[in-house]
Amino acid sequence: MTVITGRTVKRYREGNITAAFGADLLLHGSTAIPNLLLRFYRQMELTDEEMMLIIQLLRLRNEERNLLPSVTTLSQCTSQEARQVEQNLSRLLEKELLDITQYYDETADQVINGYDFEPLFEKLSEIWACQRVKEIERTRSLLEKRAPDITRNDFDFALVVKAFEQEFGRPISPIEAEQIRHWTGQVDTTLVLEALRRAVLMGKHNFKYIDSILLEWKKNNLRTLEEVSAYDEQFKKRRKGKHSGANGEPETDQRRKALLKTLYLS
C-alpha cells in the first residue's frame, strides 16, 4: 500500500494496520493551536463554527501549504455546508479577525493570495492584555484589602512581593501572591528573599525552584541566614573531603605518587 501526503510517499508493509496508522500520524504532522486562542475565543466573539473554521484554515496552511482553500474544501473538512462556510468566512472578514493578503511563493516564483491571521492575533493580544490588567488589579486589591489594619506580617509580605516583582521584571499574579503569603507565614522573610536571590543567580525565575530551596532548608531545620551559611560550609567541606585522600591530597595526586613509587622500587 502506498500513501501519498503532499510530497511524501511511503510504501507500507501489508497486514500491520497499527504501524501504518502510527506512521501516518508522523507523516501528517500536527497543527499547533495556541491555548490562549482556545481560552479566549468566546471573548473575541467567535462562534464554535467560526473557531473550527479557523482551526481547519491553520491545518490546511501547515499540512498542505494551502493558503486560500476553497469553500468546498473547507466544507469537506467540517460539518458545515458550503453556504455556512461562506457565511462564517464573511463574518470573520467583517469582524476583522481574518484578512486576505498576498504572499510570495518561492517554489513557484509567483505572488499568491492567502488568508492572513495577523488581525486574529492582534485581537487576541488585546484580550490577553485586558486579562493581565484584571489580574494586576486583583493582586493590588489583595495587597491593600487589609491596609487599615497593617501588621508586621502584612509589611513583610508586601516587601517580599515588591522584591519578586523587581527581580522577575513583571507584576506577580494572584496565585503567586498567595504562594508568597504562604512562605512568609512559614519561614522568616530573610530566608524567602535569600531563596529568591539564589534562584535569580541560577537563572531560575520560577516559583517551583524557590519552593524547593525553602523545602530543603525546612527539612534540615534551618531557620536563620546564619544557620543556612553554616550548613553551606559543612556541605562544601563534606564535598571536598570526598575528593581528597587521608593526607588531604587529591586522589589523582596520590595515585600518581603510588605509581612512581612502584616504578622506582622495581
C-alpha positions as CSV (number, residue, x, y, z in Angstrom):
1,M,0.0,0.0,0.0
2,T,1.3,3.4,-0.9
3,V,0.1,6.6,0.9
4,I,0.8,10.0,-0.6
5,T,0.8,13.0,1.7
6,G,1.7,16.2,-0.1
7,R,5.2,15.3,-1.5
8,T,5.8,12.4,0.9
9,V,5.3,8.9,-0.3
10,K,5.7,5.7,1.8
11,R,5.1,2.1,0.9
12,Y,3.8,0.2,4.0
13,R,4.1,-3.5,4.8
14,E,0.7,-5.3,4.4
15,G,-1.1,-6.6,7.4
16,N,0.2,-4.2,10.0
17,I,-2.5,-1.6,10.3
18,T,-1.4,-0.3,13.7
19,A,2.1,0.5,12.5
20,A,0.7,2.1,9.3
21,F,-1.6,4.3,11.4
22,G,1.4,5.4,13.6
23,A,3.5,6.2,10.6
24,D,0.6,8.2,9.1
25,L,0.5,10.2,12.4
26,L,4.1,11.2,11.9
27,L,3.7,11.9,8.1
28,H,0.7,14.2,8.6
29,G,2.3,16.1,11.5
30,S,0.3,18.2,13.8
31,T,-1.2,21.6,14.0
32,A,-0.4,23.9,16.9
33,I,-3.3,25.9,18.3
34,P,-2.4,28.5,20.9
35,N,-4.0,27.8,24.2
36,L,-4.8,31.5,24.7
37,L,-6.8,31.3,21.5
38,L,-8.8,28.3,22.7
39,R,-9.3,30.0,26.1
40,F,-10.4,33.5,24.8
41,Y,-12.1,32.8,21.5
42,R,-15.6,33.3,23.0
43,Q,-14.5,36.7,24.4
44,M,-13.4,37.5,20.8
45,E,-17.0,36.9,19.8
46,L,-16.1,33.8,17.8
47,T,-18.7,31.1,17.5
48,D,-17.8,27.4,17.7
49,E,-18.3,27.1,13.9
50,E,-16.0,30.0,13.2
51,M,-13.4,28.7,15.6
52,M,-13.5,25.3,13.9
53,L,-13.1,27.0,10.6
54,I,-10.0,28.9,11.8
55,I,-8.5,25.6,13.1
56,Q,-9.0,24.0,9.7
57,L,-7.5,27.0,7.9
58,L,-4.4,26.7,10.1
59,R,-4.2,23.0,9.4
60,L,-4.6,23.3,5.7
61,R,-1.9,26.0,5.7
62,N,0.6,23.9,7.7
63,E,-0.1,20.5,6.3
64,E,-1.0,21.2,2.6
65,R,0.5,24.7,2.2
66,N,-2.9,25.7,1.0
67,L,-3.1,29.4,1.9
68,L,-6.5,30.1,0.3
69,P,-8.6,26.9,0.5
70,S,-11.9,26.9,-1.4
71,V,-15.3,26.8,0.2
72,T,-15.8,23.2,-1.0
73,T,-12.5,22.1,0.7
74,L,-13.5,23.8,4.0
75,S,-16.9,22.3,3.8
76,Q,-15.4,18.8,3.4
77,C,-13.2,19.4,6.5
78,T,-16.0,20.5,8.7
79,S,-19.6,19.7,9.4
80,Q,-20.6,22.9,7.7
81,E,-22.3,23.1,4.4
82,A,-20.8,25.3,1.7
83,R,-23.4,28.1,2.4
84,Q,-22.5,28.1,6.1
85,V,-18.8,28.2,5.3
86,E,-19.3,31.2,3.1
87,Q,-21.3,33.0,5.8
88,N,-18.7,32.2,8.5
89,L,-15.8,33.4,6.3
90,S,-17.7,36.6,5.5
91,R,-18.3,37.2,9.3
92,L,-14.6,36.6,10.1
93,L,-13.6,39.1,7.4
94,E,-16.3,41.6,8.6
95,K,-15.2,41.4,12.2
96,E,-11.6,41.9,11.0
97,L,-10.4,38.7,12.5
98,L,-9.2,37.5,9.2
99,D,-7.8,39.2,6.1
100,I,-6.7,38.2,2.6
101,T,-3.3,39.3,1.6
102,Q,-0.5,38.5,-0.9
103,Y,2.3,36.0,-0.3
104,Y,5.4,35.3,-2.3
105,D,5.7,31.6,-3.2
106,E,9.5,30.9,-3.7
107,T,8.9,27.4,-5.1
108,A,6.6,28.7,-7.9
109,D,8.3,32.1,-8.0
110,Q,5.0,33.9,-8.0
111,V,2.7,36.0,-5.8
112,I,-0.4,34.3,-4.5
113,N,-3.4,35.3,-2.3
114,G,-3.9,33.8,1.1
115,Y,-5.6,34.2,4.4
116,D,-3.8,36.5,6.9
117,F,-4.1,35.6,10.6
118,E,-2.4,38.8,11.9
119,P,-5.7,40.5,12.7
120,L,-6.8,37.5,14.7
121,F,-3.7,37.5,16.9
122,E,-3.8,41.3,17.3
123,K,-7.3,40.9,18.7
124,L,-6.2,38.0,20.9
125,S,-3.3,40.1,22.3
126,E,-5.8,42.8,23.2
127,I,-8.0,40.3,25.1
128,W,-4.9,38.9,26.8
129,A,-3.7,42.4,27.9
130,C,-7.1,43.2,29.4
131,Q,-6.9,39.9,31.3
132,R,-3.5,40.7,32.6
133,V,-4.7,44.2,33.8
134,K,-7.5,42.5,35.7
135,E,-5.0,40.1,37.3
136,I,-2.8,43.0,38.4
137,E,-5.8,44.8,39.9
138,R,-6.8,41.7,41.8
139,T,-3.2,41.4,43.1
140,R,-3.3,45.1,44.2
141,S,-6.6,44.5,45.9
142,L,-5.2,41.5,47.7
143,L,-2.3,43.6,49.0
144,E,-4.5,46.6,50.0
145,K,-7.6,44.9,51.4
146,R,-6.1,44.9,54.9
147,A,-4.4,48.3,54.7
148,P,-6.4,49.9,57.6
149,D,-5.0,47.3,60.0
150,I,-1.5,46.7,58.8
151,T,0.5,44.1,60.8
152,R,4.2,43.1,60.7
153,N,3.3,40.1,58.5
154,D,1.5,42.3,56.0
155,F,4.5,44.6,55.8
156,D,6.9,41.6,55.3
157,F,4.5,40.2,52.7
158,A,4.4,43.5,50.7
159,L,8.2,43.8,51.0
160,V,8.7,40.3,49.5
161,V,6.2,40.9,46.8
162,K,8.0,44.1,45.7
163,A,11.3,42.2,45.6
164,F,9.8,39.4,43.5
165,E,8.3,41.9,41.0
166,Q,11.7,43.7,40.7
167,E,13.6,40.5,40.1
168,F,11.1,39.0,37.7
169,G,10.6,42.3,35.9
170,R,6.8,41.9,35.9
171,P,3.8,42.1,38.3
172,I,3.1,38.8,40.1
173,S,-0.2,37.0,39.6
174,P,-2.8,36.5,42.4
175,I,-1.8,32.8,42.7
176,E,1.9,33.8,43.0
177,A,0.9,36.3,45.7
178,E,-0.8,33.6,47.7
179,Q,2.3,31.4,47.4
180,I,4.5,34.3,48.8
181,R,2.0,34.8,51.6
182,H,2.3,31.1,52.4
183,W,6.1,31.3,52.5
184,T,6.2,34.4,54.7
185,G,3.8,32.7,57.1
186,Q,6.0,29.6,57.4
187,V,9.6,31.0,57.4
188,D,11.4,34.2,58.1
189,T,11.2,36.8,55.4
190,T,15.0,36.9,55.1
191,L,15.0,33.2,54.1
192,V,12.4,33.9,51.4
193,L,14.5,36.7,50.0
194,E,17.7,34.6,50.1
195,A,16.0,31.8,48.2
196,L,14.8,34.4,45.6
197,R,18.4,35.7,45.4
198,R,19.9,32.2,44.8
199,A,17.2,31.3,42.2
200,V,17.9,34.5,40.3
201,L,21.7,33.8,40.4
202,M,21.0,30.4,38.9
203,G,18.7,31.9,36.2
204,K,15.7,30.1,37.6
205,H,12.9,32.7,37.6
206,N,10.2,30.3,38.8
207,F,8.4,29.7,42.0
208,K,8.9,25.9,41.9
209,Y,12.6,26.2,42.2
210,I,12.4,28.7,45.0
211,D,9.9,26.4,46.8
212,S,12.4,23.5,46.5
213,I,15.1,25.7,48.2
214,L,12.9,26.6,51.1
215,L,11.7,22.9,51.5
216,E,15.4,21.8,51.7
217,W,16.1,24.3,54.4
218,K,13.0,23.3,56.3
219,K,13.9,19.7,56.1
220,N,17.3,20.5,57.7
221,N,15.6,22.7,60.3
222,L,17.4,25.8,59.1
223,R,15.6,28.9,60.4
224,T,18.1,31.8,60.0
225,L,20.6,33.0,57.4
226,E,23.4,32.1,59.9
227,E,22.2,28.5,60.0
228,V,22.0,28.4,56.2
229,S,25.5,29.7,55.9
230,A,26.8,27.2,58.4
231,Y,25.0,24.4,56.6
232,D,26.5,25.5,53.2
233,E,30.1,25.5,54.7
234,Q,29.6,22.0,56.1
235,F,28.3,20.8,52.8
236,K,31.4,22.3,51.0
237,K,33.7,20.5,53.5
238,R,32.0,17.2,53.0
239,R,32.1,17.5,49.3
240,K,35.8,18.5,49.4
241,G,36.6,15.5,51.7
242,K,35.1,13.1,49.2
243,H,37.6,14.2,46.6
244,S,40.6,14.1,49.0
245,G,42.6,11.2,50.5
246,A,43.7,10.6,54.0
247,N,46.6,13.1,53.8
248,G,44.3,15.8,52.4
249,E,45.8,15.4,48.9
250,P,43.6,14.9,45.8
251,E,43.1,11.2,44.9
252,T,44.7,11.7,41.5
253,D,47.9,13.0,43.1
254,Q,48.0,10.0,45.5
255,R,47.7,7.6,42.6
256,R,50.4,9.3,40.7
257,K,52.8,9.1,43.6
258,A,52.0,5.5,44.2
259,L,52.7,4.6,40.6
260,L,56.0,6.4,40.7
261,K,57.0,4.6,43.9
262,T,56.3,1.2,42.3
263,L,58.4,2.1,39.3
264,Y,61.4,3.1,41.5
265,L,61.1,0.1,43.8
266,S,61.0,-2.3,40.8
